[in-house]
Amino acid sequence: MPENQEPERGPGQTSTTTVVSVETLPVPAESAVSPHRRGSACVSRADGGLVLPGWQGYEKLALASAVCGLTAFVPVVAQVMGLILGIASLVRIHRARRRGIHLRGLRWALVGLFSSGFVLLCWVVVVVALLVVRGAFLHAADVLPTGG
């Protein structure tokens, strides 16, 4: 039977899964390891996941900032939250990197900051344009003669 085919199973039979221990996995050569990574062994977490020392994962505030900036669930409020979350995530990423922990998400934070700022600027331009048009209409209403 070829390796990539599953064996035929009868009714009530289930497939089996092979579990491989982390200790049996090969460790990459030191030249293949990123300079930001500290150490060469995986650390097991309490929930069963693995953490590579020095590569903890994405900064969640950076992702939230990008979501707020790129989508406008509540106009203006979402953009202000995107700016706040983007600045907070940049500060957290910078502090973590100074401690030797490489948090990913810098680009997401920048996307959130720039998109939130751009959309917020667009909202400001729209509001100013509406106020100018409103003023022009009020002035036109004052100039028109009243019937009577």
N, C-alpha and C positions, 0 to 999 in steps of 0.2 A: 504494500500500500504506500503511495507517495506520502511524503512528510506533511504537506500542506492540506491533506484531506482529513476530515474527521471520520472516525470509525462509525459505522452504522449502529444506532442504538435502538433497542426495543422499547416497548411501552414501559414507563416507570423507571427507566434508567436515566441517569444524569451524567453529564460530563465531569471530568476531574480537572482540578487546577493544580499546577505545580508551583510551590512557593520556593523562591530562591532567597537564601540568607544574604544580607548585605555584606557579610564578611567575604563571600565568594566572588563579589563583583570586583573587576580589575580597577586599580587606582591609576588614573592617567599619569603620564610622565610629568615631571615638574615643569618642563618647557611648555606643555600644553595647558597648564593651569594659569588662570588670569592672575595678574599681579595684585589684584584687590582681594583675592581669596587668601584667607589665613588658615594654615594647616592643610592636611590632606585627607582627613577622615570625615565621614558624615556623622552628624550628631542626631540621635533619635529623640523625637519629641514625645510628650506624654500621650498625644492623640494618635501615635503610630506613624506620623509623617517623618520625613527626613529634612534636615536643615544643613545646607553646606555652610560651614563657618565663613563669615565674611560676605555671604550672599543671602541675606534674609528674605528678600522679596520686594514687591512693589509697595511704595508708600501709598496707603489707601486715600489719604487726603488729596494726593496729586490726581488720582483717578476721579475722585469726586469733583475736584476743581474742573477737570476737563469735561465731565458730564454736564456740570452746571453751565460752563461756557459755551458748549456746543449745542445744548438744548435749552429752551426757555420754557420750563414748566410754568413759572410765574415770571413774566417779563420784569426786568430791572432787579427784582429780588434775587433771581437765580444768578444774574451776572455779578451782583454785589457779593453773594455767597461764593461764587467762583473766584473772585479776586481775593477774598479773605482766605479761602481754603488753599489757593495757589501760593499765597505768601506764607501761610503756616506750613505747608508741605515743603517749600524751599528751605525754610528755617530748620525744619526737622531733618531733612536730607543732609543739609550742611553740617548740623551738629553730629549726626550719626557718622558721617564720613570723617569728621575730626577725631572721633573715637575709634576709627578703624573699621566701622561697619558700613558696608556698601549697600545702601538702600537704592533700589531702582525706582524710577518714576520721575526723574528730573525733567525729561522731555514732556511727560504728561502734565507736570506742574506748569511748564512754560506754555504748553498748548492751552491749558486752562486760563492762565493769566492773560495771554494775548487775545484769545477768543472772547473772554469775558470783558476785557477792556474795550475791544473793538465794538462788540455788540452794545455795551453800555454807552459808548460814544455815539453810536448810531441812534440809540433811544434819546439821548440828549439833543441831537440834531433834529429829530422828528418833533420833540416837544417844543423846541425853540421855533421851528418852522410853523407849527400849529399856532403858537402864540402870536407870531407875526401876522399870519393870515387872519386870526381872530381880531387883532387890532385894526387891520385894514378893513374888515367887514364892519366893525363898530364905527370906524371913521366914515365909511361910505353911508352907513345908516343915518349918521348925524347930518350929513350933507344933503341927502335927498329931501326934497320938499314933502311935507306932509299934506295929505288931501284934506280939504275941509272947507 
